[in-house]
Amino acid sequence: MDKDVILLEQQCLEALRHNFPLLQQLSGSISFVAEADSPMLTATAWHLAEADNQMLKQSGVRGAILELLDNLVEQRKRQRIRPNREGRLLLSAGQLHLEWLSDGSVSLLSYKNAS
């Protein structure tokens, strides 16, 4: 079952990349965390150039990314697949890669001043 979820995650990332070609121009990462009792993201930190951040907001892509990450966290929690609370979405050379981090590896304080 874990393999099915991982395959679905990869397909979702590919669909996001296909639906929003501007993602192919960006380099950076988006860190995210969901508290243990929350099915949704608690905090995100966007590690992108300010101009890229603005472009994502204005185009609606930022909302699509957040919705996708919420869904992936919820799905992992529902299926009891760990890790399921923290991760990083890497954007590089037109590729999207999702990296799940061990629960508790990033403090919520790390997100306090993030953009």
Jmol script that loads the backbone (N, CA, C; Angstrom):
load data "model"
ATOM      1  N   MET A   1       0.824  -1.198   0.000  1.00  0.00           N
ATOM      2  CA  MET A   1       0.000   0.000   0.000  1.00  0.00           C
ATOM      3  C   MET A   1       0.865   1.257   0.000  1.00  0.00           C
ATOM      4  N   ASP A   2       1.993   1.238   0.733  1.00  0.00           N
ATOM      5  CA  ASP A   2       2.878   2.402   0.750  1.00  0.00           C
ATOM      6  C   ASP A   2       3.348   2.751  -0.658  1.00  0.00           C
ATOM      7  N   LYS A   3       3.649   1.729  -1.461  1.00  0.00           N
ATOM      8  CA  LYS A   3       4.115   1.969  -2.824  1.00  0.00           C
ATOM      9  C   LYS A   3       3.032   2.646  -3.662  1.00  0.00           C
ATOM     10  N   ASP A   4       1.775   2.276  -3.437  1.00  0.00           N
ATOM     11  CA  ASP A   4       0.670   2.900  -4.157  1.00  0.00           C
ATOM     12  C   ASP A   4       0.568   4.386  -3.822  1.00  0.00           C
ATOM     13  N   VAL A   5       0.739   4.714  -2.543  1.00  0.00           N
ATOM     14  CA  VAL A   5       0.666   6.104  -2.117  1.00  0.00           C
ATOM     15  C   VAL A   5       1.831   6.897  -2.693  1.00  0.00           C
ATOM     16  N   ILE A   6       3.010   6.316  -2.687  1.00  0.00           N
ATOM     17  CA  ILE A   6       4.183   7.002  -3.237  1.00  0.00           C
ATOM     18  C   ILE A   6       4.011   7.225  -4.734  1.00  0.00           C
ATOM     19  N   LEU A   7       3.488   6.239  -5.435  1.00  0.00           N
ATOM     20  CA  LEU A   7       3.235   6.386  -6.864  1.00  0.00           C
ATOM     21  C   LEU A   7       2.196   7.482  -7.111  1.00  0.00           C
ATOM     22  N   LEU A   8       1.148   7.512  -6.307  1.00  0.00           N
ATOM     23  CA  LEU A   8       0.130   8.554  -6.434  1.00  0.00           C
ATOM     24  C   LEU A   8       0.731   9.940  -6.173  1.00  0.00           C
ATOM     25  N   GLU A   9       1.597  10.050  -5.180  1.00  0.00           N
ATOM     26  CA  GLU A   9       2.261  11.330  -4.899  1.00  0.00           C
ATOM     27  C   GLU A   9       3.057  11.794  -6.114  1.00  0.00           C
ATOM     28  N   GLN A  10       3.790  10.879  -6.736  1.00  0.00           N
ATOM     29  CA  GLN A  10       4.584  11.227  -7.913  1.00  0.00           C
ATOM     30  C   GLN A  10       3.690  11.661  -9.070  1.00  0.00           C
ATOM     31  N   GLN A  11       2.563  10.976  -9.231  1.00  0.00           N
ATOM     32  CA  GLN A  11       1.625  11.340 -10.295  1.00  0.00           C
ATOM     33  C   GLN A  11       1.014  12.714 -10.039  1.00  0.00           C
ATOM     34  N   CYS A  12       0.715  13.017  -8.789  1.00  0.00           N
ATOM     35  CA  CYS A  12       0.160  14.329  -8.437  1.00  0.00           C
ATOM     36  C   CYS A  12       1.168  15.441  -8.721  1.00  0.00           C
ATOM     37  N   LEU A  13       2.440  15.207  -8.399  1.00  0.00           N
ATOM     38  CA  LEU A  13       3.480  16.202  -8.677  1.00  0.00           C
ATOM     39  C   LEU A  13       3.643  16.414 -10.170  1.00  0.00           C
ATOM     40  N   GLU A  14       3.585  15.338 -10.930  1.00  0.00           N
ATOM     41  CA  GLU A  14       3.702  15.442 -12.380  1.00  0.00           C
ATOM     42  C   GLU A  14       2.517  16.213 -12.958  1.00  0.00           C
ATOM     43  N   ALA A  15       1.332  15.967 -12.442  1.00  0.00           N
ATOM     44  CA  ALA A  15       0.147  16.696 -12.898  1.00  0.00           C
ATOM     45  C   ALA A  15       0.272  18.183 -12.575  1.00  0.00           C
ATOM     46  N   LEU A  16       0.760  18.500 -11.381  1.00  0.00           N
ATOM     47  CA  LEU A  16       0.957  19.899 -10.992  1.00  0.00           C
ATOM     48  C   LEU A  16       1.941  20.574 -11.945  1.00  0.00           C
ATOM     49  N   ARG A  17       3.043  19.898 -12.226  1.00  0.00           N
ATOM     50  CA  ARG A  17       4.063  20.447 -13.133  1.00  0.00           C
ATOM     51  C   ARG A  17       3.484  20.642 -14.534  1.00  0.00           C
ATOM     52  N   HIS A  18       2.696  19.691 -14.980  1.00  0.00           N
ATOM     53  CA  HIS A  18       2.093  19.763 -16.310  1.00  0.00           C
ATOM     54  C   HIS A  18       1.056  20.893 -16.390  1.00  0.00           C
ATOM     55  N   ASN A  19       0.231  21.037 -15.346  1.00  0.00           N
ATOM     56  CA  ASN A  19      -0.836  22.043 -15.346  1.00  0.00           C
ATOM     57  C   ASN A  19      -0.331  23.460 -15.153  1.00  0.00           C
ATOM     58  N   PHE A  20       0.834  23.596 -14.548  1.00  0.00           N
ATOM     59  CA  PHE A  20       1.389  24.926 -14.282  1.00  0.00           C
ATOM     60  C   PHE A  20       2.824  24.989 -14.812  1.00  0.00           C
ATOM     61  N   PRO A  21       2.982  25.210 -16.125  1.00  0.00           N
ATOM     62  CA  PRO A  21       4.311  25.204 -16.750  1.00  0.00           C
ATOM     63  C   PRO A  21       5.295  26.200 -16.135  1.00  0.00           C
ATOM     64  N   LEU A  22       4.804  27.253 -15.505  1.00  0.00           N
ATOM     65  CA  LEU A  22       5.724  28.228 -14.920  1.00  0.00           C
ATOM     66  C   LEU A  22       6.571  27.601 -13.804  1.00  0.00           C
ATOM     67  N   LEU A  23       6.123  26.495 -13.234  1.00  0.00           N
ATOM     68  CA  LEU A  23       6.915  25.804 -12.212  1.00  0.00           C
ATOM     69  C   LEU A  23       8.239  25.303 -12.782  1.00  0.00           C
ATOM     70  N   GLN A  24       8.287  25.083 -14.075  1.00  0.00           N
ATOM     71  CA  GLN A  24       9.500  24.579 -14.710  1.00  0.00           C
ATOM     72  C   GLN A  24      10.597  25.631 -14.734  1.00  0.00           C
ATOM     73  N   GLN A  25      10.246  26.879 -14.473  1.00  0.00           N
ATOM     74  CA  GLN A  25      11.216  27.974 -14.490  1.00  0.00           C
ATOM     75  C   GLN A  25      11.804  28.265 -13.110  1.00  0.00           C
ATOM     76  N   LEU A  26      11.252  27.649 -12.074  1.00  0.00           N
ATOM     77  CA  LEU A  26      11.612  28.009 -10.702  1.00  0.00           C
ATOM     78  C   LEU A  26      12.625  27.056 -10.087  1.00  0.00           C
ATOM     79  N   SER A  27      13.405  27.603  -9.176  1.00  0.00           N
ATOM     80  CA  SER A  27      14.312  26.804  -8.361  1.00  0.00           C
ATOM     81  C   SER A  27      14.138  27.256  -6.921  1.00  0.00           C
ATOM     82  N   GLY A  28      14.046  26.297  -6.035  1.00  0.00           N
ATOM     83  CA  GLY A  28      13.889  26.613  -4.618  1.00  0.00           C
ATOM     84  C   GLY A  28      13.207  25.459  -3.917  1.00  0.00           C
ATOM     85  N   SER A  29      12.633  25.750  -2.774  1.00  0.00           N
ATOM     86  CA  SER A  29      11.939  24.698  -2.038  1.00  0.00           C
ATOM     87  C   SER A  29      10.830  25.294  -1.191  1.00  0.00           C
ATOM     88  N   ILE A  30       9.916  24.413  -0.794  1.00  0.00           N
ATOM     89  CA  ILE A  30       8.821  24.779   0.098  1.00  0.00           C
ATOM     90  C   ILE A  30       8.824  23.753   1.215  1.00  0.00           C
ATOM     91  N   SER A  31       9.097  24.222   2.420  1.00  0.00           N
ATOM     92  CA  SER A  31       9.067  23.332   3.588  1.00  0.00           C
ATOM     93  C   SER A  31       7.678  23.415   4.195  1.00  0.00           C
ATOM     94  N   PHE A  32       7.210  22.290   4.747  1.00  0.00           N
ATOM     95  CA  PHE A  32       5.876  22.291   5.332  1.00  0.00           C
ATOM     96  C   PHE A  32       5.830  21.378   6.543  1.00  0.00           C
ATOM     97  N   VAL A  33       4.860  21.673   7.414  1.00  0.00           N
ATOM     98  CA  VAL A  33       4.654  20.870   8.609  1.00  0.00           C
ATOM     99  C   VAL A  33       3.172  20.885   8.958  1.00  0.00           C
ATOM    100  N   ALA A  34       2.707  19.767   9.490  1.00  0.00           N
ATOM    101  CA  ALA A  34       1.334  19.653   9.999  1.00  0.00           C
ATOM    102  C   ALA A  34       1.438  19.096  11.410  1.00  0.00           C
ATOM    103  N   GLU A  35       0.796  19.754  12.348  1.00  0.00           N
ATOM    104  CA  GLU A  35       0.829  19.253  13.716  1.00  0.00           C
ATOM    105  C   GLU A  35       0.164  17.884  13.769  1.00  0.00           C
ATOM    106  N   ALA A  36       0.522  17.102  14.773  1.00  0.00           N
ATOM    107  CA  ALA A  36       0.062  15.713  14.876  1.00  0.00           C
ATOM    108  C   ALA A  36      -1.452  15.580  14.812  1.00  0.00           C
ATOM    109  N   ASP A  37      -2.173  16.504  15.426  1.00  0.00           N
ATOM    110  CA  ASP A  37      -3.629  16.389  15.477  1.00  0.00           C
ATOM    111  C   ASP A  37      -4.330  17.129  14.344  1.00  0.00           C
ATOM    112  N   SER A  38      -3.568  17.610  13.377  1.00  0.00           N
ATOM    113  CA  SER A  38      -4.154  18.365  12.272  1.00  0.00           C
ATOM    114  C   SER A  38      -4.058  17.575  10.967  1.00  0.00           C
ATOM    115  N   PRO A  39      -5.157  17.466  10.235  1.00  0.00           N
ATOM    116  CA  PRO A  39      -5.106  16.783   8.943  1.00  0.00           C
ATOM    117  C   PRO A  39      -4.575  17.692   7.834  1.00  0.00           C
ATOM    118  N   MET A  40      -4.342  18.965   8.175  1.00  0.00           N
ATOM    119  CA  MET A  40      -3.896  19.939   7.183  1.00  0.00           C
ATOM    120  C   MET A  40      -2.583  20.561   7.612  1.00  0.00           C
ATOM    121  N   LEU A  41      -1.969  21.301   6.705  1.00  0.00           N
ATOM    122  CA  LEU A  41      -0.719  21.985   7.005  1.00  0.00           C
ATOM    123  C   LEU A  41      -0.917  23.007   8.112  1.00  0.00           C
ATOM    124  N   THR A  42       0.066  23.080   8.979  1.00  0.00           N
ATOM    125  CA  THR A  42       0.063  24.071  10.042  1.00  0.00           C
ATOM    126  C   THR A  42       0.882  25.289   9.622  1.00  0.00           C
ATOM    127  N   ALA A  43       1.992  25.016   8.915  1.00  0.00           N
ATOM    128  CA  ALA A  43       2.877  26.102   8.508  1.00  0.00           C
ATOM    129  C   ALA A  43       3.669  25.701   7.279  1.00  0.00           C
ATOM    130  N   THR A  44       4.050  26.718   6.499  1.00  0.00           N
ATOM    131  CA  THR A  44       4.917  26.515   5.343  1.00  0.00           C
ATOM    132  C   THR A  44       5.993  27.580   5.350  1.00  0.00           C
ATOM    133  N   ALA A  45       7.109  27.273   4.715  1.00  0.00           N
ATOM    134  CA  ALA A  45       8.183  28.247   4.510  1.00  0.00           C
ATOM    135  C   ALA A  45       8.582  28.138   3.038  1.00  0.00           C
ATOM    136  N   TRP A  46       8.496  29.250   2.339  1.00  0.00           N
ATOM    137  CA  TRP A  46       8.758  29.288   0.897  1.00  0.00           C
ATOM    138  C   TRP A  46      10.155  29.830   0.677  1.00  0.00           C
ATOM    139  N   HIS A  47      11.035  28.999   0.171  1.00  0.00           N
ATOM    140  CA  HIS A  47      12.436  29.362  -0.052  1.00  0.00           C
ATOM    141  C   HIS A  47      12.648  29.579  -1.553  1.00  0.00           C
ATOM    142  N   LEU A  48      12.118  30.720  -2.010  1.00  0.00           N
ATOM    143  CA  LEU A  48      12.177  31.097  -3.420  1.00  0.00           C
ATOM    144  C   LEU A  48      12.546  32.566  -3.514  1.00  0.00           C
ATOM    145  N   ALA A  49      12.987  32.979  -4.683  1.00  0.00           N
ATOM    146  CA  ALA A  49      13.237  34.401  -4.915  1.00  0.00           C
ATOM    147  C   ALA A  49      11.921  35.158  -4.726  1.00  0.00           C
ATOM    148  N   GLU A  50      11.997  36.383  -4.238  1.00  0.00           N
ATOM    149  CA  GLU A  50      10.792  37.175  -3.973  1.00  0.00           C
ATOM    150  C   GLU A  50       9.930  37.336  -5.227  1.00  0.00           C
ATOM    151  N   ALA A  51      10.563  37.552  -6.368  1.00  0.00           N
ATOM    152  CA  ALA A  51       9.810  37.700  -7.619  1.00  0.00           C
ATOM    153  C   ALA A  51       9.063  36.406  -7.955  1.00  0.00           C
ATOM    154  N   ASP A  52       9.698  35.269  -7.708  1.00  0.00           N
ATOM    155  CA  ASP A  52       9.043  33.979  -7.962  1.00  0.00           C
ATOM    156  C   ASP A  52       7.872  33.767  -7.011  1.00  0.00           C
ATOM    157  N   ASN A  53       8.057  34.149  -5.756  1.00  0.00           N
ATOM    158  CA  ASN A  53       6.983  34.062  -4.765  1.00  0.00           C
ATOM    159  C   ASN A  53       5.771  34.878  -5.213  1.00  0.00           C
ATOM    160  N   GLN A  54       6.005  36.101  -5.673  1.00  0.00           N
ATOM    161  CA  GLN A  54       4.923  36.969  -6.129  1.00  0.00           C
ATOM    162  C   GLN A  54       4.216  36.375  -7.348  1.00  0.00           C
ATOM    163  N   MET A  55       5.008  35.813  -8.262  1.00  0.00           N
ATOM    164  CA  MET A  55       4.440  35.213  -9.466  1.00  0.00           C
ATOM    165  C   MET A  55       3.531  34.033  -9.082  1.00  0.00           C
ATOM    166  N   LEU A  56       3.937  33.229  -8.108  1.00  0.00           N
ATOM    167  CA  LEU A  56       3.125  32.097  -7.670  1.00  0.00           C
ATOM    168  C   LEU A  56       1.818  32.575  -7.045  1.00  0.00           C
ATOM    169  N   LYS A  57       1.886  33.641  -6.258  1.00  0.00           N
ATOM    170  CA  LYS A  57       0.679  34.186  -5.625  1.00  0.00           C
ATOM    171  C   LYS A  57      -0.284  34.728  -6.677  1.00  0.00           C
ATOM    172  N   GLN A  58       0.230  35.532  -7.594  1.00  0.00           N
ATOM    173  CA  GLN A  58      -0.618  36.195  -8.583  1.00  0.00           C
ATOM    174  C   GLN A  58      -1.241  35.219  -9.574  1.00  0.00           C
ATOM    175  N   SER A  59      -0.549  34.134  -9.860  1.00  0.00           N
ATOM    176  CA  SER A  59      -1.038  33.181 -10.856  1.00  0.00           C
ATOM    177  C   SER A  59      -1.967  32.124 -10.270  1.00  0.00           C
ATOM    178  N   GLY A  60      -2.038  32.060  -8.933  1.00  0.00           N
ATOM    179  CA  GLY A  60      -2.869  31.049  -8.291  1.00  0.00           C
ATOM    180  C   GLY A  60      -2.167  29.722  -8.068  1.00  0.00           C
ATOM    181  N   VAL A  61      -0.934  29.617  -8.505  1.00  0.00           N
ATOM    182  CA  VAL A  61      -0.184  28.368  -8.360  1.00  0.00           C
ATOM    183  C   VAL A  61       0.112  28.092  -6.891  1.00  0.00           C
ATOM    184  N   ARG A  62       0.346  29.139  -6.130  1.00  0.00           N
ATOM    185  CA  ARG A  62       0.637  28.954  -4.701  1.00  0.00           C
ATOM    186  C   ARG A  62      -0.512  28.207  -4.008  1.00  0.00           C
ATOM    187  N   GLY A  63      -1.735  28.606  -4.298  1.00  0.00           N
ATOM    188  CA  GLY A  63      -2.897  27.936  -3.722  1.00  0.00           C
ATOM    189  C   GLY A  63      -2.987  26.482  -4.153  1.00  0.00           C
ATOM    190  N   ALA A  64      -2.665  26.198  -5.414  1.00  0.00           N
ATOM    191  CA  ALA A  64      -2.704  24.820  -5.916  1.00  0.00           C
ATOM    192  C   ALA A  64      -1.648  23.961  -5.214  1.00  0.00           C
ATOM    193  N   ILE A  65      -0.494  24.532  -4.965  1.00  0.00           N
ATOM    194  CA  ILE A  65       0.572  23.806  -4.260  1.00  0.00           C
ATOM    195  C   ILE A  65       0.133  23.502  -2.837  1.00  0.00           C
ATOM    196  N   LEU A  66      -0.417  24.496  -2.152  1.00  0.00           N
ATOM    197  CA  LEU A  66      -0.875  24.289  -0.773  1.00  0.00           C
ATOM    198  C   LEU A  66      -1.972  23.227  -0.701  1.00  0.00           C
ATOM    199  N   GLU A  67      -2.893  23.266  -1.642  1.00  0.00           N
ATOM    200  CA  GLU A  67      -3.968  22.273  -1.664  1.00  0.00           C
ATOM    201  C   GLU A  67      -3.404  20.868  -1.881  1.00  0.00           C
ATOM    202  N   LEU A  68      -2.453  20.757  -2.793  1.00  0.00           N
ATOM    203  CA  LEU A  68      -1.839  19.454  -3.053  1.00  0.00           C
ATOM    204  C   LEU A  68      -1.116  18.931  -1.811  1.00  0.00           C
ATOM    205  N   LEU A  69      -0.324  19.788  -1.170  1.00  0.00           N
ATOM    206  CA  LEU A  69       0.411  19.361   0.028  1.00  0.00           C
ATOM    207  C   LEU A  69      -0.552  18.966   1.145  1.00  0.00           C
ATOM    208  N   ASP A  70      -1.628  19.737   1.325  1.00  0.00           N
ATOM    209  CA  ASP A  70      -2.659  19.374   2.313  1.00  0.00           C
ATOM    210  C   ASP A  70      -3.199  17.961   2.030  1.00  0.00           C
ATOM    211  N   ASN A  71      -3.518  17.714   0.769  1.00  0.00           N
ATOM    212  CA  ASN A  71      -4.073  16.417   0.387  1.00  0.00           C
ATOM    213  C   ASN A  71      -3.086  15.278   0.623  1.00  0.00           C
ATOM    214  N   LEU A  72      -1.818  15.517   0.328  1.00  0.00           N
ATOM    215  CA  LEU A  72      -0.819  14.465   0.506  1.00  0.00           C
ATOM    216  C   LEU A  72      -0.590  14.166   1.986  1.00  0.00           C
ATOM    217  N   VAL A  73      -0.569  15.200   2.818  1.00  0.00           N
ATOM    218  CA  VAL A  73      -0.428  14.998   4.261  1.00  0.00           C
ATOM    219  C   VAL A  73      -1.628  14.226   4.790  1.00  0.00           C
ATOM    220  N   GLU A  74      -2.824  14.659   4.400  1.00  0.00           N
ATOM    221  CA  GLU A  74      -4.039  14.003   4.864  1.00  0.00           C
ATOM    222  C   GLU A  74      -4.062  12.527   4.445  1.00  0.00           C
ATOM    223  N   GLN A  75      -3.667  12.277   3.218  1.00  0.00           N
ATOM    224  CA  GLN A  75      -3.669  10.907   2.711  1.00  0.00           C
ATOM    225  C   GLN A  75      -2.690  10.025   3.488  1.00  0.00           C
ATOM    226  N   ARG A  76      -1.493  10.516   3.734  1.00  0.00           N
ATOM    227  CA  ARG A  76      -0.512   9.734   4.492  1.00  0.00           C
ATOM    228  C   ARG A  76      -0.997   9.479   5.919  1.00  0.00           C
ATOM    229  N   LYS A  77      -1.598  10.477   6.526  1.00  0.00           N
ATOM    230  CA  LYS A  77      -2.111  10.284   7.891  1.00  0.00           C
ATOM    231  C   LYS A  77      -3.245   9.264   7.903  1.00  0.00           C
ATOM    232  N   ARG A  78      -4.126   9.359   6.936  1.00  0.00           N
ATOM    233  CA  ARG A  78      -5.258   8.441   6.865  1.00  0.00           C
ATOM    234  C   ARG A  78      -4.780   7.001   6.651  1.00  0.00           C
ATOM    235  N   GLN A  79      -3.741   6.825   5.834  1.00  0.00           N
ATOM    236  CA  GLN A  79      -3.203   5.500   5.545  1.00  0.00           C
ATOM    237  C   GLN A  79      -2.178   5.045   6.594  1.00  0.00           C
ATOM    238  N   ARG A  80      -1.897   5.922   7.559  1.00  0.00           N
ATOM    239  CA  ARG A  80      -0.923   5.639   8.618  1.00  0.00           C
ATOM    240  C   ARG A  80       0.475   5.344   8.065  1.00  0.00           C
ATOM    241  N   ILE A  81       0.847   6.122   7.060  1.00  0.00           N
ATOM    242  CA  ILE A  81       2.176   6.007   6.460  1.00  0.00           C
ATOM    243  C   ILE A  81       3.053   7.084   7.063  1.00  0.00           C
ATOM    244  N   ARG A  82       4.193   6.692   7.564  1.00  0.00           N
ATOM    245  CA  ARG A  82       5.130   7.643   8.147  1.00  0.00           C
ATOM    246  C   ARG A  82       6.382   7.707   7.297  1.00  0.00           C
ATOM    247  N   PRO A  83       7.013   8.861   7.249  1.00  0.00           N
ATOM    248  CA  PRO A  83       6.619  10.118   7.877  1.00  0.00           C
ATOM    249  C   PRO A  83       5.417  10.727   7.159  1.00  0.00           C
ATOM    250  N   ASN A  84       4.673  11.537   7.923  1.00  0.00           N
ATOM    251  CA  ASN A  84       3.459  12.118   7.345  1.00  0.00           C
ATOM    252  C   ASN A  84       3.173  13.547   7.803  1.00  0.00           C
ATOM    253  N   ARG A  85       4.095  14.152   8.509  1.00  0.00           N
ATOM    254  CA  ARG A  85       3.807  15.487   9.035  1.00  0.00           C
ATOM    255  C   ARG A  85       4.718  16.585   8.505  1.00  0.00           C
ATOM    256  N   GLU A  86       5.894  16.229   8.067  1.00  0.00           N
ATOM    257  CA  GLU A  86       6.862  17.252   7.655  1.00  0.00           C
ATOM    258  C   GLU A  86       7.535  16.859   6.357  1.00  0.00           C
ATOM    259  N   GLY A  87       7.811  17.873   5.565  1.00  0.00           N
ATOM    260  CA  GLY A  87       8.483  17.578   4.319  1.00  0.00           C
ATOM    261  C   GLY A  87       8.956  18.816   3.607  1.00  0.00           C
ATOM    262  N   ARG A  88       9.457  18.571   2.412  1.00  0.00           N
ATOM    263  CA  ARG A  88      10.000  19.649   1.595  1.00  0.00           C
ATOM    264  C   ARG A  88       9.693  19.318   0.141  1.00  0.00           C
ATOM    265  N   LEU A  89       9.139  20.291  -0.569  1.00  0.00           N
ATOM    266  CA  LEU A  89       8.916  20.175  -2.003  1.00  0.00           C
ATOM    267  C   LEU A  89      10.055  20.923  -2.683  1.00  0.00           C
ATOM    268  N   LEU A  90      10.842  20.188  -3.451  1.00  0.00           N
ATOM    269  CA  LEU A  90      11.992  20.772  -4.137  1.00  0.00           C
ATOM    270  C   LEU A  90      11.628  21.070  -5.583  1.00  0.00           C
ATOM    271  N   LEU A  91      11.972  22.280  -6.037  1.00  0.00           N
ATOM    272  CA  LEU A  91      11.732  22.703  -7.417  1.00  0.00           C
ATOM    273  C   LEU A  91      13.087  22.982  -8.040  1.00  0.00           C
ATOM    274  N   SER A  92      13.433  22.236  -9.078  1.00  0.00           N
ATOM    275  CA  SER A  92      14.746  22.416  -9.678  1.00  0.00           C
ATOM    276  C   SER A  92      14.737  21.940 -11.124  1.00  0.00           C
ATOM    277  N   ALA A  93      15.169  22.809 -12.016  1.00  0.00           N
ATOM    278  CA  ALA A  93      15.316  22.475 -13.435  1.00  0.00           C
ATOM    279  C   ALA A  93      14.069  21.800 -14.005  1.00  0.00           C
ATOM    280  N   GLY A  94      12.907  22.326 -13.659  1.00  0.00           N
ATOM    281  CA  GLY A  94      11.667  21.790 -14.192  1.00  0.00           C
ATOM    282  C   GLY A  94      11.179  20.524 -13.513  1.00  0.00           C
ATOM    283  N   GLN A  95      11.879  20.070 -12.499  1.00  0.00           N
ATOM    284  CA  GLN A  95      11.500  18.859 -11.781  1.00  0.00           C
ATOM    285  C   GLN A  95      10.924  19.209 -10.415  1.00  0.00           C
ATOM    286  N   LEU A  96       9.944  18.425  -9.976  1.00  0.00           N
ATOM    287  CA  LEU A  96       9.376  18.565  -8.640  1.00  0.00           C
ATOM    288  C   LEU A  96       9.668  17.272  -7.893  1.00  0.00           C
ATOM    289  N   HIS A  97      10.194  17.406  -6.701  1.00  0.00           N
ATOM    290  CA  HIS A  97      10.520  16.232  -5.896  1.00  0.00           C
ATOM    291  C   HIS A  97      10.042  16.459  -4.470  1.00  0.00           C
ATOM    292  N   LEU A  98       9.343  15.492  -3.913  1.00  0.00           N
ATOM    293  CA  LEU A  98       8.835  15.581  -2.554  1.00  0.00           C
ATOM    294  C   LEU A  98       9.712  14.747  -1.637  1.00  0.00           C
ATOM    295  N   GLU A  99      10.161  15.380  -0.586  1.00  0.00           N
ATOM    296  CA  GLU A  99      11.037  14.741   0.393  1.00  0.00           C
ATOM    297  C   GLU A  99      10.316  14.766   1.737  1.00  0.00           C
ATOM    298  N   TRP A 100       9.995  13.607   2.292  1.00  0.00           N
ATOM    299  CA  TRP A 100       9.333  13.544   3.594  1.00  0.00           C
ATOM    300  C   TRP A 100      10.403  13.489   4.668  1.00  0.00           C
ATOM    301  N   LEU A 101      10.227  14.280   5.727  1.00  0.00           N
ATOM    302  CA  LEU A 101      11.189  14.351   6.820  1.00  0.00           C
ATOM    303  C   LEU A 101      10.640  13.631   8.049  1.00  0.00           C
ATOM    304  N   SER A 102      11.533  13.176   8.888  1.00  0.00           N
ATOM    305  CA  SER A 102      11.119  12.509  10.121  1.00  0.00           C
ATOM    306  C   SER A 102      10.283  13.448  10.968  1.00  0.00           C
ATOM    307  N   ASP A 103       9.200  12.925  11.533  1.00  0.00           N
ATOM    308  CA  ASP A 103       8.337  13.734  12.384  1.00  0.00           C
ATOM    309  C   ASP A 103       9.139  14.331  13.525  1.00  0.00           C
ATOM    310  N   GLY A 104       8.960  15.620  13.731  1.00  0.00           N
ATOM    311  CA  GLY A 104       9.656  16.312  14.809  1.00  0.00           C
ATOM    312  C   GLY A 104      11.023  16.834  14.430  1.00  0.00           C
ATOM    313  N   SER A 105      11.412  16.689  13.150  1.00  0.00           N
ATOM    314  CA  SER A 105      12.750  17.135  12.751  1.00  0.00           C
ATOM    315  C   SER A 105      12.837  18.648  12.570  1.00  0.00           C
ATOM    316  N   VAL A 106      11.702  19.300  12.381  1.00  0.00           N
ATOM    317  CA  VAL A 106      11.681  20.751  12.201  1.00  0.00           C
ATOM    318  C   VAL A 106      10.710  21.357  13.199  1.00  0.00           C
ATOM    319  N   SER A 107      11.194  22.322  13.945  1.00  0.00           N
ATOM    320  CA  SER A 107      10.352  23.002  14.926  1.00  0.00           C
ATOM    321  C   SER A 107       9.451  24.009  14.215  1.00  0.00           C
ATOM    322  N   LEU A 108       8.239  24.199  14.730  1.00  0.00           N
ATOM    323  CA  LEU A 108       7.354  25.211  14.159  1.00  0.00           C
ATOM    324  C   LEU A 108       7.970  26.603  14.223  1.00  0.00           C
ATOM    325  N   LEU A 109       8.874  26.828  15.146  1.00  0.00           N
ATOM    326  CA  LEU A 109       9.537  28.129  15.240  1.00  0.00           C
ATOM    327  C   LEU A 109      10.324  28.446  13.978  1.00  0.00           C
ATOM    328  N   SER A 110      10.767  27.427  13.262  1.00  0.00           N
ATOM    329  CA  SER A 110      11.524  27.627  12.029  1.00  0.00           C
ATOM    330  C   SER A 110      10.690  28.330  10.967  1.00  0.00           C
ATOM    331  N   TYR A 111       9.376  28.245  11.099  1.00  0.00           N
ATOM    332  CA  TYR A 111       8.469  28.810  10.108  1.00  0.00           C
ATOM    333  C   TYR A 111       8.005  30.220  10.484  1.00  0.00           C
ATOM    334  N   LYS A 112       8.349  30.669  11.654  1.00  0.00           N
ATOM    335  CA  LYS A 112       7.815  31.934  12.202  1.00  0.00           C
ATOM    336  C   LYS A 112       8.001  33.114  11.241  1.00  0.00           C
ATOM    337  N   ASN A 113       9.193  33.281  10.716  1.00  0.00           N
ATOM    338  CA  ASN A 113       9.483  34.449   9.872  1.00  0.00           C
ATOM    339  C   ASN A 113       9.577  34.084   8.397  1.00  0.00           C
ATOM    340  N   ALA A 114       9.075  32.945   8.048  1.00  0.00           N
ATOM    341  CA  ALA A 114       9.168  32.517   6.643  1.00  0.00           C
ATOM    342  C   ALA A 114       8.179  33.283   5.777  1.00  0.00           C
ATOM    343  N   SER A 115       8.513  33.393   4.517  1.00  0.00           N
ATOM    344  CA  SER A 115       7.616  34.107   3.590  1.00  0.00           C
ATOM    345  C   SER A 115       6.591  33.176   3.006  1.00  0.00           C
TER     346      SER A 115
END
end "model"
wireframe off; spacefill off
backbone 0.3
color backbone group
